[in-house]
């Protein structure tokens, strides 16, 4: 289980990021998951997906994935079980995580996150008054690097997941070692109004 009543270091987290094909709504193109247990990151997993609709030119310019790159990739139905296994029973963490969850919930039929934490909202609580809460700006503010198995470039799912994981750990440690997972989540509790799918860190969906 997710262990909400435990110290946050003892809860089971998974940091996620997805990339889309630029359509509306977006089809899943790439996904990555990085588990965090006992406050330490585990093994990064990534999946490249062949979407049912072509990737737009604008999306390719952002993440660098072209239609020829996914010709031999499996459709999402072939790897959905693997992705769900990586997510199962864990608190899902992401930067503007509602974007990732909207794609995953649509593509992974029957799956829903038991709990979620948005690093953008947590950053606003832990580091109030910053000029920007874009992922790049927060990483620069914290002075962190995308370790934990990250390769590639910004706006690829694996790289951005590792970057977000480093940010999450920096935020959680700043928030306090004595917080439970539930208390950490409550710091980033979303407002009652519905989130927008296009928001301030430049995500393309």
C-alpha positions, 0 to 999 in steps of 0.5 A, a space after each residue: 500500500 502507499 503508506 500515507 501515515 508513514 514518514 514520507 521516506 517510508 512511503 512508496 512513491 513513483 515519479 512519472 512523465 509522459 510525452 504525447 504525439 501533439 494531438 488533442 487529446 494526446 496519444 501516449 508516445 513515451 512514458 517513464 517511471 522511477 520508484 522511490 523507496 526509503 527516500 532513495 530512487 530505484 531503477 528507471 523504466 521507460 517505454 516508447 509507444 507507437 501511437 494510433 495517430 501520427 506525431 505532429 511536427 511541433 511535438 517532434 520539435 519539442 521532444 525529438 521523437 519522430 514518426 520513423 522512430 516509433 515504427 517498430 515500437 509496440 502499441 500501448 496495449 502491448 505494454 500497458 500491463 508493464 506500466 501498470 505494474 510499475 505504478 501499482 499501489 504507489 503515490 504518483 509524483 509528477 510536475 503538473 502531474 494532472 497532465 500525466 495522469 490524464 494521459 495514463 488514465 485514458 491509455 491504461 483502461 481501468 487504472 487510476 492513481 491511488 494518490 498523487 503529488 504535484 511537484 509544482 504545487 509542492 514547490 510553491 508551498 516549500 519555496 514561496 515567492 519564486 519568479 517561476 515554477 517551471 521545471 527548469 527554473 526549479 531545478 536551477 533554483 535547487 542546483 540539482 542534476 538529473 541523475 538516477 539513470 537519466 540519459 538523453 535530453 530534456 523533454 524525453 520522458 526518462 530524462 524529465 522523470 529523473 529530473 522531477 525525482 531529484 526535485 521531489 527529493 529536494 523539496 521533501 527534504 526541505 519540507 521536513 524529515 518528520 512529515 508523513 506522506 499524507 502531510 507532504 501530499 497535503 502541502 501540495 493539495 490542489 485547489 477546488 477549481 479544475 486544473 488546466 491542461 496547458 499550464 506554466 511549465 510549457 508542457 505540450 498536450 
